[in-house]
Amino acid sequence: LGIKMKKSVMVFRNAADVSISLRNGTTVRVNEAKDSSWEGGSVWPPALVLVSHLDAETMVTDAQLSQARVLECGAGCGLVGIAAALLGARFVALTDLPLALPTLRENVQLNNVCNNNVEVCKLDWCDPRDTIEAFGQPFDVIIASECLYDVDMTLPLLQTLHCASGSTTRCFVTGIIGAEALASFRRHALHFFEKHGTLPTLCVGNDEPPASRAVHVLTCPRQL
């Protein structure tokens, strides 16, 4: 998975369920979904990994992010996409199924990013085209964390990433749970994208992170 890096975000639990201080002096705060068995309603370690990479500029530089249209697929509580907005992204679309949208909207308000550069909307990976086309142009950066544990969703996820990508788009995917889902993702990724790599591994202390925290990078969408 590449070299190991010791950089990691500091996570606090206080007035909001999860608060993370970012290097530009802002703090991203999100509340998890209450009284719900919905797995996306909680913050899991892969989301913290993506926030760490954003904060360390190992995904995109500040200059690139300031010009970037960012799509978060399966946003859940919206931690990563809201962090991107606070770090200066030009536009962020937080997307998930309808069950997630109330929590997403509440967390957007909690972080005072309720302006024209953040939008919350439904995105169904099994039928993404109309939603993606409504945004008018491809995204520059696509992020997805804690996103894949059902092997049957591998192709819908990859099709959605491909549908939202342009020639220079970079997709960052982490939180692929289980050997079967990971094998399926690796097997099918190069059907949709010419390049598939991983970011340097982020470690906390001396612990070896599990394979589910690897950040997969997909670029150069193929003509299908």
Salt bridges, closest charged atoms under 4 A:
ASP17 OD2 - LYS34 NZ 2.83
GLU32 OE1 - ARG13 NH1 3.92
ASP55 OD2 - LYS7 NZ 3.39
ASP55 OD1 - ARG23 NE 3.86
GLU57 OE2 - ARG23 NH2 3.99
ASP62 OD1 - ARG23 NH2 2.68
GLU133 OE2 - ARG129 NH1 3.82
GLU208 OE1 - LYS4 NZ 2.65
